[in-house]
Amino acid sequence: MLNFSVWGSLELHAFPDAKAVIRELAPDEPVLLLRPQAAARAASFFAKGFPGKSLYAVKANPSPDLLRVLWDSGITHYDVASIAEVRLVRQTLPDAVLCFMHPIKTRSAIREAYHQHGVRIFSLDTEEELAKIVEQTRSDAGVDAADLSLLVRLRVSSEYSELSLAAKFGVDLADAAPLLQAVRQHCDALGVCFHVGSQAMTPFAYVQALERVRAAIAEAAVTVDIVDVGGGFPSIYPGMEPPPLEDYFALIHRHFEALPISYSAELWCEPGRALCAEYSSMIVQVEKRRGNELYINDGAYGSLYDAAHVGWRFPVRSLEDDLEQPDEEFAFYGPTCDDADFMQGPFMLPGDIQAGDYIEIGMLGAYGAAMKTGFNGFGEQVVIEAQDEPMASLYRGDRADPRSSDNVVSLR
């Protein structure tokens, strides 16, 4: 068995799959498996298939290695939400177009983004934020910037998504017209943006939101140059089988084309999860079994934040060849001494799984690495490249078409 302290030389060493890793390394610590080929495939799908520009939402996974994979696969625009993300992407991808899409920014962040990093695209949802942007992007001579693209974030429903993003940001439809009119006076390009929530399980979520966009534009009577439908594009998880993404693209495009907008208006989207979910998985070891509760060496304060705090069910599989019993429902405890380090699941694994066995947890590329901490002294991981396929995929062409499900909205 290799000691963790000597694993540094193995980072990003390529293995065929998770079983090959445990056979060679027998790891005591969690192992993060990266699949750049899966992220590249997802990026190409959006770059070629979405009828407009695709902005990668960096918050989902800010790994510089991932950013380079996406760039090489056709993603040229990046949705950054903080000055730290601005700096990271500018340093990693000097030619990328950065879009500062957090509606609330500090004055110093706006100033640095505009004057030092070439950011010209900002979102906002109040006149107070508009005033900050105008003030901080002025030249030293006091001349207002003439090259701003400003997007007004509209509040829309998250009822069709697994995780709501409707409460914190966005101007109400009733207040949108005056804000759009005010912003129009200070920008070269005016946009409207929204976010339907994370993991939208039907394309109708975007139709409903675009109807609000239509109403806001009509009332404001302004020329709109950009419509940004935000993120929310889903990935596959247990119990969550979304319609084909082509359905989303087609329905969004149809309703975008019907909006009262400039003839040259651009359509944007901001996928995060959909571009990076398949990028990584994780190998964990069972340290103890108590009934149908498994104590594993990663958890709520590591890469499994969503499994604990929002009840997300990630796909799992045993990496042991000698387990014979049918699958049963298991819950997980993480390695820290906190009772909150608990993941209800259920996670389906062989009934005879025991301490010492290894499990692969899939679809962790979105938010897993971004949310992990070093609480209680845990959090160390070895990073290795895996050459096999992710545990589920929307992009490889072999998925059964679920159009008969209740989630699908007809495109006819």
Summary of the structure (lengths in Angstrom):
residues: 412
radius of gyration: 22.6
end to end distance: 58.7
largest distance: 75.4
contacts: 1441
relative contact order: 0.17
helix: 32%
strand: 23%
